[in-house]
């Protein structure tokens, strides 16, 4: 009977911090079965170990009347506050840009 080989594929290369304080991984210094969360978030949404979307819903608080509105993170239209008609966010090519003074939090599942 052959001995069981470990499932973790760890290659030898160094790990260091970059000039901006971010981690820089060498060519093969990543645990392939358990990659760091920061590397997983930087990958394309379909190339992650578990496919997850980059978009989310968020509660946006109007700076004028403090009314809370639910907004999609990648909204493609201008979102206006229902009570005071203030513009809350404007679309860009990707994520929507919040107006200055607006605060937000991600909606929980």
Secondary structure, 3 states (H helix, E strand, C coil): CCCCCCCCCCCCCCEEECCCCCEEECCCCCCCCCCCHHHHHHCCCCCCCCCCCCCCEEEEECCCCCCEEEEECCCCCCEECCCCCCEEEECCCCCCEECCCCEEEECCC
